[in-house]
Amino acid sequence: MTAHLDLFVQQHLPAQEELPDFINLENFDYPEILNCATPLLDDAVKEGYGSKEVVLMNEGSWTYSDLQKDSNQIARVLLEDLNLKPGNRVLLRAPNSYPMFAAWFGVIKAGGIAVSTMPLLRSMELNTIINKARVSIALCDTRLLEELEQAMSESCLEQLISFRDGDLEEKKNKKSIEFENLPTSRNDPCLIAFTSGTTGQPKAAVHTHQDMLTMCRGYSRTCLKPESGDRFIGSPPLAFTFGLGGIGLFPLDVRASTILVEQPSPDKLLEAATKHQATILVTSPTAYRFMLGNMADKIPKSLRKCVSAGETLPYPTFEEWKNLTGIEILDGIGSTEMLHIFISSREDALKPGSTGLPVPGYEAMVVDESMNPVPHGTTGQLAVRGPTGCTYLDDPRQQKYVRNGWNLTGDAYQMDEEGFFWFQARSDDMIISSGYNIAGPEVEAALMAHPSVSECAVVGIPDEERGSLVKAFVVLRDGIEENEAMKQTLQDFVKKTIAPYKYPRSIEFRKSLPKTETGKIQRFRLREEG
């Protein structure tokens, strides 16, 4: 049984034989009819948490009852004014904020499929997402309308409603605060999360209502173990699944609170953490290193737990943070495809420098090219399976990510004799910088669009602060001067073409690039040269 009338997503999922094995679902005992907003939000109000603060920001705070009422009204606007059909995709565009969070729940309650996007994305990137997911409705922060309006003129997007002093508030305030969540199935899609592949072409990972609960009841409850008195804070955008779980759904699952910061740079993060007495910090190793180096005296004493993901956590960072705060950072690895963290350290099983053990419900192994497990201490590909897994929307790369029922994450790992996993390297061309995944070919395409560029190659080079640094090797056209001004011009051009965080922080001019006899650029040589 399904409540969906728009079956586009279901009709464009991988064939059964291409899906990963979904295991241990019986441990969760989900009912057939399940809308994840009910146990996460509505049940909290029923249980007496209605007057408790759920979201805190510098401009105010909101209770569980506030969030329920606002999301109920947004659901009504979607269904009654925008004619949303269950299963329609709704794009959300806003910084981490209460309005963004309420809009997400409104979409879920109405039976829509949320397609959350980062504020930094440009019209070209938004256009690709909209057309890939066949998005018909968008809810957007008024401050971020320009790029989306431009994308709308070139895409299938039909309706665009603004919020934060926009049309949505006007429509919402006329609606009843009562709403009965659409009776979706536990297997109905409710989220499409986009991730960039090595080609720069985004992959759309589809996740269901039960997946939203599984990341809470799997990783959060068993590894992080938060309590209702906790106050979460973090840097990942709610548009990332790392952020959606870590500072969005995990707090609600245990009836805790979350502190949202629109521009979560380390200084603003610590400022808000101190003001609102945060107890759980969720961020990247880059941010932890920055805090230790520049603002160690501003780390609040209220913190009791810290989570790191997005890139591997260096042992020196772990040790220095522990020495300063007394807190052992819980490192983990997750992916958009798996939804959240699937291997993690935990307080009762932690080896500094190791990513940890599989999250309960998940299995992991290190394999060779033939999918055979390799001996302990041998580097190979990381393979994982569990109650969540890779389900791409209409994408042949499904067959690369999933083999023999296992999800291949693209990471090179070793496993020791006690079953702990140790990160070695990324096994593809993805550059992980400050916790962001950046596809080198996408940056190359942006650079090549500048009339002064004849040829270029983009690679990641090691960087102590960011993990990896995006570096571009550029061959300019004849007559163009190689100078610092041109470097700045190219950097600014990339920032205006694609999301600014992807721009090359280092540019080196070359007269030519190393190539194979067939003309392919040898990026490995550029990485070696740095």
Buried (B, 14 or more C-beta within 10 A) or exposed (E): EBBBEBEBBBEBBBEEEBBBEBBBBEEBEBEEBBBBBBBBBBBBBEEEBBEBBBBBBBEEBBBBBBBBBBBBBBBBBBBBBBEBBBBBBBBBBBBBBBBBBBBBBBBBBBBBBBBBBBBBBBBBBBBBBBBBBBBBBBBBBBBBBEBBBBBBEEBBBEBBBBBBEBBBBEBBEEBEEEBEBBBBBBBBBBBBBBBBBBBBBBBBBBBBBBBBBBBBBBBBBEBBBBEEEBBBBBBBBBBBBBBBBBBBBBBBBBBBBBBBBBEBEBBBBBBBBBEBBBBBBBBBBBBBBBBBEEBEEBBBEBBBBBBBBBBBBBEEBBBBBBEEBEBBBBBBBBBBBBBBBBBBBBEEBBBBBBBBBBBBBBBBBBBEEEBEEBEEEEBBBBBBBBBBBBBBBBBEBBEBBBBEBBBBBBBBBBBEEEEBBBBBEBBBBBBBBBBBBBBBBBBBBBBEEBEBBBBBBBBBBEBEEBBBBBBBBBBBEEEBEBEEEBBEBBBEBBBEBBBBBBBBBBBBBBEEBBEEEEEEBEBEEBBEEE
